[in-house]
Amino acid sequence: MIDISSIQNIIKMIILLQSRGKMKGFELAQELEVSERRILKYKKDLEAAGIWIESKPGAYGGYSIISNNLLGANIKEKDIIVLEMLKEQLLYNNDINKNEFIEIVDKLKSVVNSKNNLNNYMDYFTVQSKCNYDYKKQKELCDSIIYSYITKRKIQIDYYSLSSGLKNRVVHPYGMFTYKGDTYMVAYCESRKRFLDFKICRIESYEVLEEKYKFNDDFNWDEYSKNCVGIYKDGEIDLVLKINKPFSLIIEEKIWVDNQEIIQKEKYIIFKARMNGYSEIKSWVLSMGSNATVLEPQKLKEDIKEEIKKIKNLY
């Protein structure tokens, strides 16, 4: 799955090749601040979308777009609408990449408008809580993480964890992702000896070190997030729920994990899935209230009963 930053870089790559005609791989890598290996990945993504990039070796070679009028020919009004939707979501979330993405969208809109005289786009907005953080600080931090990843330099961070408080850690960045409007870094933690998710806004201070780390080519994004209903990875269970109608329609409208199975009954559904992230699974089931009954596993039944008792005691 392509993330927002990759989409931005792919669009930038198109604009660079369109404006300059031909560029070397290392030149594109420098402009986009990524590795040459990542440029090859973007080339494959573009070709999968039907946009063909020619690459020629040698002193006078480089990357070039086969079609000379790519932006005018291939970028259509419906594509701009999708980009506008993404832009509004980034604005609402106060995302660290919002300014760069707005600039890219405005450039593409000007090209399409000049050809088709299109000026109206459907309104789109996001309904969810906004992120509350220092935009400039977060942007600088994310840029440093990207620099660390490209140069394979370790980062020393003072990180506040909900479970263990403020601790100093040395980590090896492997990527970033967005979850519920917040940006996270996936990194190997030297003290915990495993890969962890670090919420960017909880990094209180940081330093990019001169010491380098060796990238683990065995790391796989799909395996890392396999069967996860959220970001927690604190236990995998075989979950079986009875969910009453019509609330069950909400559950049926989403693919929570790839292995889920939904069995239709007259007044309810049976939801089966192998899921990772015990804490989040428990919160998810509790959020359904009386509409959901845990059939399996027994431990989750007992933990939810205990949680309900605690809530009752508060009132």
Summary of the structure (lengths in Angstrom):
residues: 315
radius of gyration: 23.2
end to end distance: 44.4
largest distance: 75.4
contacts: 843
relative contact order: 0.07
helix: 44%
strand: 27%
